[in-house]
Amino acid sequence: SAIASTTQPKTKTNKKLERDYWKNIIKYHIENKIQKNKNTINNADANAAISVVEESSIIDLTFSQTLIDLGNAQLRCREHGLALKSFKQAVRIRRKILGDSHLSVGKALDRVGLACARMGSLDWALVALSEAFKIRFDALGPWHVDVADSLNNMAGVYLRRNELIEACEAYEEVLSVRRAVFG
């Protein structure tokens, strides 16, 4: 693109235009690629968008949410590696802005865990899901649906790792929480 390849000095206006350009690229991918589930998302555009944000140091939560949305679209397109990259960038942004124990960090870590699980990186999936569970548990208490969702995701990883006792215990706890929440 003309904006991305310009050699002009980066003023605040140019940085804003460039950031807006990449946000629109990501928005395009989210809106259009979900509808075309089997198509691939342009890796160069996603990588460039991430590097523009890092270079400009204009990092905000809206961009972080866009990365989560992009990652979700990439998961639906079965592009698990790209999704993982998007989710990890969202985690970094949220940690920087909100701190390590914020619920938004837990949400992003949950997505990291799901992407890792789908890639077959079950050890890393469990690490991310465990941290997401701890953040959610500490913030929301044991009787919240988001806590149960994180635990349910962990149980799925235990099952795939053939850790059947841990999987059964986790699923039983999920059932307890969901019964308490939903009746």
Secondary structure, DSSP 8 states (H G I E B T S, - for coil): -TTTT--S---HHHHHHHHHHHHHHHHHHHHHHHHTTTS---HHHHHHHHHHHHHHT---HHHHHHHHHHHHHHHHTT-HHHHHHHHHHHHHHHHHHH-TT-HHHHHHHHHHHHHHHHHT-HHHHHHHHHHHHHHHHHHH-SS-HHHHHHHHHHHHHHHHTT-HHHHHHHHHHHHHHHHHHH-
